[in-house]
Amino acid sequence: MSKTVYCQKPEAYLDTLSSVVCSPSFSSTSFHYTLYSFMLPIQLIMANIPPPQAQQVTVAESWCSPGPAAYDLRTDTITTPTLAMLQAIAQTTLMDDVYQEDPTTNEFEKFMADLTGKEDSLLVLSGTMGNQIALRSLLTQPPHAVLCHPRSHIVHSEAGGVATLSQASVQFCIPANGRYLTLEDIKRDVVISNNIHVSPTRVISLENTLAGVITPLEEVRRISQFARANGIKMHLDGARLWEAVAAGAGSLTDYLECFDTAQMCFSKGLAAPIGSILVGPKTILEHCRWVRKSIGGGIRQAGIIASAARVAVEQNFGRGPSGEGGRLRDTHTKAKQIEKMWLDRGGITSRPVETNMVWLDLPHSGITADQVVRVGKEEGVKLMGGRIVVHHQVVDEALVRLERVFERLLASEKKTNGVVHEGQSVYR
Ligand SMILES: Cc1ncc(COP(=O)(O)O)c(C=O)c1O
């Protein structure tokens, strides 16, 4: 189904109005919707009278708020772009970014460098591309190694890119506290040596948040000081650093001054359709641009990506340095609510809820991931096992349905006694 939208100058108000006109009750009874001046009385909008000189755009219903992910709690990558993003795309410049001639992209890269307190930034197509390009550019030649948490996305879910692109070995470092890496963990596993039998650690790669858990700023500072004192580069997979910052763990600039390079995703909780930003020093990013080209990541009309990403940052992360005015904090509150719903019924969680992820300890309750998926489906909410991820497009009704799922799983469903694994999924 599609909708006709009349747009004049809409970025700021489109989102607000879309939440009115695209509400389930409205959409079920209306065929055409008219959006125009923010000041226009809602009655006029409801009467579907197009404004003078308005431009008519027909959009698929999936662009309207809250979007197709309203009952999907499997992951935040499932979020969908908003009408405001579509509007920004419609108004972007369309110059060539391989030639670095696109004003929207150039301004956005400058905006991101300023926002993060880094010298430069580079738009990339995905978080994976950002991580792998950064590692390739920080490393020189083998033998060399990257030290990281064993659950790190860079080794776990990036198709072996550290090996194929950088020819680096990986040194796993397991946090003694079971949550996040500390300097003591790093010192235990780092390899600083000229002994020709070893592969020296050249990069420490942290992920923050990792599985929704925050690495505290103080700890990152300690690790960074140690790394710098020993000539080791620091990379951050900050796909969800936005979440840590919105939770009040520290500002973007506080965190990012501890790293040489960092990538941050726009297409997770921030809901852009595509893209990540890589930030760091100019010299490193010049090399990153080169590597990006070599793997087919040179983008032509990049304004299409940059314009939507900017809306994602300004509206969904928020305009304040710690996500003030954005939409992430509310998702953390909802995650806490979900945790409470589970705990109140006798369940336990395997990790603390610090941001937007809730980890149900299914084995403890004798429940399988398959049961969770099945009961979720029956109640009309998409789940994939013990990990529940909240994003800003999740509607309140989804939590009501989830409560019914918990009720059934913990009270009346037949429990299994077998060994149960945490939900394994391709959704990250
Ligand atoms: C922590 C983390 N880093 C990197 C990525 C990679 O992002 P992309 O899917 O855009 O390549 C993901 C994807 O979910 C992720 O969760």
The ligand as an ORCA input file, in Angstrom:
! r2SCAN-3c Opt
* xyz 0 1
  C      29.270     -4.540     17.267
  C      29.121     -4.542     15.774
  N      30.129     -4.104     15.023
  C      30.054     -4.084     13.682
  C      28.919     -4.513     13.043
  C      28.894     -4.526     11.551
  O      27.970     -3.670     11.006
  P      27.423     -3.923      9.529
  O      26.338     -4.926      9.626
  O      26.944     -2.569      9.125
  O      28.568     -4.399      8.700
  C      27.839     -4.983     13.785
  C      26.619     -5.448     13.108
  O      25.610     -5.739     13.683
  C      27.943     -5.017     15.190
  O      26.948     -5.474     15.959
*
